[in-house]
Amino acid sequence: MSDTYLRLGVNIDHVATVRNARGGAYPDPLRAAKLAEEAGADGITAHLREDRRHISDADIDGLMDVLSVPLNFEMAATDEMQKIALRHKPHAVCIVPEKREERTTEGGLEVAREENKLAHFIAPLRDVGCRVSIFIAADQRQIEAAHRIGAEVIELHTGAYCDAFAEGRMEEAERELEGLRQMSTFAHSLGLEVHAGHGLTYETVKPVAAFPEVRELNIGHFLIGESIFLGLTPAIQEMRRLMDEARA
Ligand code: PXP
């Protein structure tokens, strides 16, 4: 695969959200993951939250068994999650901040303040071969800290850009985008692989996909929502098309 190819990671958390609204077994996140693979996803992302509000431990077991593409396992920096990751050894681990009361992952991880703790936390994950990524805001201090603790990848939080765009605050959206652009270049100059995600839609994906340093986008909520109208396969294929168009 060329080193300018932009990977699409499809996050299937919210298939599990719909399943869990009723309990029971459907819609099945594993079926969604396999379909996403067939539709062109380069990876599957799943976030096992401390409160198990969407993805369950059994979902992670199942994903590890059935996937042909890499699993990007999102998790908080807790002992419980570290044990689970060390047991499964997924291709990638993305460390995200997590607060029980939040609706979604609202901000990036505070790496600069927790540098020592995080360095110790990720070392065993790297030792077993997981590609460790840190989910952070487009902030030079956090990027430098992520680099110092030995992360190979940073994922830039695109939520502030997407929220400003969705609410029609276009100057702010432009400012956020410019910050993402500059910090992608900066992180790349340190030798970090750059990913991005959170809140991306058909309307907001292209400017981010066009940043040459960005190698992977992780997209979930919008795609699962859009699949109600289009079906999962066409919803993913349209995202892929927009990414390719932006990259061309
Ligand atoms: N990347 C990370 C690190 C995330 O935590 C999430 C949300 O779980 C996403 C990407 C995907 O965000 P969304 O579901 O808004 O597309």
Residues whose N, C-alpha, C, O or C-beta is under 5 A from the ligand:
A	BS01	PXP	N11 H47 V96 T105 F135 G197 H198 G199 L200 N218 I219 G220 H221 F222
